[in-house]
Amino acid sequence: MAWHWFNRKKSSDFHKKIAAARDVSGGEAFLVQDTRAAIEELSQVVKNDPEAVEIYLALGSLYRSQGEIERAIQIRNSLIVRPGLAREFKARALFELGRDFRRGGFLDRAERAFEEARSLGHDAVSIQHEMARLAAERGTFELAADSFGQLGLPLPQAHYLVRLASDHFKEGRESQAQRSLRHAIRAYPGAVEAWLEQMVHAYRAGSERRVADTLRDGLDNVAPDLRFVLLEGLLQALDKAARAKEKPLVEDSQWAGVCPDRALVTAVIPVIESQEPDVLLLYYGGVFLLRVGETESARSWFEKTLVMQPDFWLARLELFELSRPDQTLTPFFREQLNFFIDRAHQVRRFFCRRCGLKRDHLFFNCPRCRSWHSIGFRKDFSQ
């Protein structure tokens, strides 16, 4: 029986392997250096003792962490139908089966598995957490926000309130959208996505003053290492508006009444100047100035950036490009230089400060390790 197996003497690192397997099962961090090797070791243990329920559960979680969902589901089902399986283990197997189904995209099956686990007495908080994730993946953002709020998790609560507000804006429900954004900020004042959504909406509405006021409030409330997200998000909105204007035959009312670029930059620059000197704020100030042709002012901002951090590669790249017209280059050298500069601009600027994932675009929840607000800006290539 399983209990006899667990009473036998085990190697000194046995419990460490089990703990590592359980950590991987949550999908939050990969603590096992070589997951494949761990799978092989645990598979051998299972062959030697097929009654080892704990090992089966850990092995299934390792398969899930590797994306082998079908094999993980097979292991859970083999446990669930086992005659005489203790109620506690059956509940755990059903709970993990629900996680497997959710990871595989079978959301209805996941919900049924979680409900069965609940009926068998599995931890209610863990199940509610998984149900909140299910609601988010189904796009029922109001339910997801309510569920995370009940769990006392204000950051994901605020995030899904912002997603709800975005849907309201798209459907023309202005008052409901603004109410959701205010609720998000009350729940978690550091919700950078809420401040950004408010700011972009003000930009679309053509109010540069509201953009500046929202930016100022956002800079005061979000974590210092996330403030760049506000400026990057605003720049991305300007790019979307510019692309919409390039297609006059395509009606896109969402971007029809945006602020003129110069008016927006004139409103935003004083807000950035009012902050304590910061490398990324100075860099983005220079980028905004470049956008409206203020090259000498932009050059000054980039130079200030390098005074604070000499190895900030993007500021050096901008200064180099500003000086290129003054250089005499052979056609061959110019061609090669253009090639390398274009490649440099394609370097992924953002990374997850927890797992190191690199991305071209902003993210609020890391696609790999699922950590919240872990995005960072690669100010040097070592990050």
Phi, psi and omega in degrees: 000163183299322184293325178295322180297318182286343178277346178290159179292133183244158178296158187297332183262008183299309183295329177296320179295318179295316180298319179296320179297319179293322178298317179297326186300334181283347181072015185264328180202146180261096185268348179272123183297319181229090185297322180299319179295321178296320178299316181296319179295314181292326177299321179294321178298318181297320178298322181287332181214088183295350179273001185282089185296316181301319181293320176302315180298316180294320180296318178299321180293324177294319176300318180297319181297335179268001180084006178271071188294319183299318180291323177298317181296320179300319180295315180299314183296324179295329177285316186299322182272001182292127179296138176076009180295132181301146182305320181299315181290324178295319178298318179294320179296320178294320178298314179292327175298319177300319177297320178299313180299318180296317179298326180276356179090007179267078192289322179295318178296322178299315181299317180296320179295319179295321179295320177295319178298321178298317182296337179267004174094016178293157185310120186293325181294317179298319180292319179297323177298315180294323177295324177296319177296319178300315179300319179296317182290335177279349182085011175269077191291329179295316178295320179298315180297317179298318182294316179293327176297317178295331178280355182073035180242084187292332182293305176295330176301312180296320181302314184282338170293324176293319177298322177296317179298320179299318176297318179299317180300316182297329182266007176080014180264077186300311186295319179295323180295314180296324178296318179296321180293318177297320178297319180299316182290324175296319181293319182211095183302338180273012182289093184299328180292331179289315178296321180295317179298318177298318183293316180294323178296320177296323177296315179296329180280354177083020182249091180294333179293317178293325176301312182296317180297317180293320178300316180300313179295320180296316179299330180283338189252328184279162179299142182306323182280004176245359185296331180299335181299323180298315183285320177297317179297322178293319177298321178296324177295320177298321179295319179297319178296320179296319179294323178296323180290337179285351180241075186296338181279347179260116182281120179227086185296339181301327183245015185286328186246033184289163176296143170299144184304314183296318179298320180295312181297320178299327180279326187278320185304315178299328178295316179295320181295334182283349181274160172300143182307132182213137185304310185288324177296319177296318180300311182293327174301317177297320180296318178298317180295321177299326184298331181252017173082012180273072189292320181292319177295320179298318179303318180297319179294318179294323178295321176297323178300316182287336173296321181283322181216094186299335183264017178286101192295325183291322177296319177297321180296318179295317179295321178297317180294325178295331182269350184302319181300338182274356184262145175261115185234147173289155179305319180296312182296321179296319179297314180295321181295317178300321180299311183291325178293318178299319178295322180297323179292341180272356179298135180291119188275339187248150179212159176274124182288351179262311185248351177088001179302136180252140183218155176275333188242163179296148171214150180252337177228120187301127180297337182266302187262357176065020177280147183268139173053040180260007183293140175227164179256131181282090179282343171216162189290347181284347182275000000 
